[in-house]
């Protein structure tokens, strides 16, 4: 199992319940593909470096998890089509 971090930027235009639902869907995807969540870091609302989809702000979440090497590709393919996700990125964080 490798260590990964999923960074998700959620639209600032949605209500709190919808934003929580997006994060829950991300967590469910990680667990669905055999990942084990180790930490969730809610960074809150921040200004984007540049305008994305006519938005200047977004809510940042960083989810650390352990998973098999095939899991990130599966997770990314499903997050890509989720509503209210402005940007996302999965990076491997193993210390080598």
Secondary structure, DSSP 8 states (H G I E B T S, - for coil): -EEEEEEEEEETTS-HHHHHHHHHHHHHHHHHTT-EEEEEEEEEEEEEEEEETTEEEEEEEEEEEEE-TTHHHHHHHHHTT-TTEEEEEEEE----
